[in-house]
């Protein structure tokens, strides 16, 4: 079945907070300087021997008193990221235009507030959670959505997407469907994931975590570096003749090949990329920059490289930014979409950090060095466990 192009959606505001710093400017500066945010793991009482992308200052950033019932590390990062790049003003303007009931909220996360749940179980007393953590709404996958809804006052459709590492890419697709179906006039999308024991030791138990900083697409890569991050974008229908950056297309697939390994021929990845291009109404040669999923695990990188080489020409500039931020899991989609939007607006095309060479499976599309170019379309790939894949196409009018 062939897909028809969809109406583009304006991106009124966007922001990200990662190990590189707070807000869009901090991300762009670190990308341009090729300065990684990774550091030796200092998280937890018995740190795993690895490198992480940790957001500084979260322990000192308490929630406002009126939101104290939502207190946890993940919601702290959600609040911190929400304050950057004049996002509250942009959300308030959308509410003024449409009403709070017509602005949707769609957020992605893979673990939500599970760090608080880990702490609650570690501090069990007589079989009960300690009083300060006996707050049921924090111990649910929808903790993030509920918190941001209360923090922003938005009253439109509110949902949390949890599809592993594709979560906060799929929020763009879900928001587009809500707006195109007339269920909302605008949508605040985003994603937040924070480091916790379940993430660090869970991925390590799968043999996916490296003791060295991540080296995407390098022949010697041996696993990922985990990170934490938060980010948002505000989507709205485009006005006639409007300039600026926009969401042009999305593609989703669920190949269900394996719980944690990608399809060996990249079936789901190819389907997601092809559908995103079709919905954007463009060809592969129109894309100037592609932010790869590129986790630095042996299987993922080889499969993605082959899929990209089969679909795109040699002129494409593609790279993985996980050497800068670490793999931020449920926040990867929004963070790397922000990087794609920076490429569109600033002409900064990141390469691939920490890697010394490229695996023979890589085509000429995958680059190590940064570049500068005026590109009209940029893509982002986010591929999750269980074969949950999402590709996004962003454009500049």
Secondary structure, DSSP 8 states (H G I E B T S, - for coil): --------EEEEEEEEEETTEESHHHHHHHHHHT----EE---SSS--SSEEE--TTGGG----GGGGGG-SHHHHHHHHHHTSTTHHHHHHHHHHHH-GGGEEEEEE-SSTTHHHHHHHHHT-BTTB--GGG--GGGSSTTHHHHHHHHHHT--S-EEEE--GGGHHHHHHHHHHHHHHTTS-SEEEEEEEE---HHHHHHHHHTT-B-SS---TT-TT---B-EE-EEEEEEEEE--TT--SEEEEEEEEEE----SSS--TT-HHHHHHHHHHHHHHT--GGGEEEEE----S-HHHHHHHHHHHHHHS-TT-EEE--HHHH-B-GGGHHHHHHHHHHHHHHH-EE---SS-SS--TT--TTB-SS-EE---SEEEEEEEEGGGEEEEEEEEE-
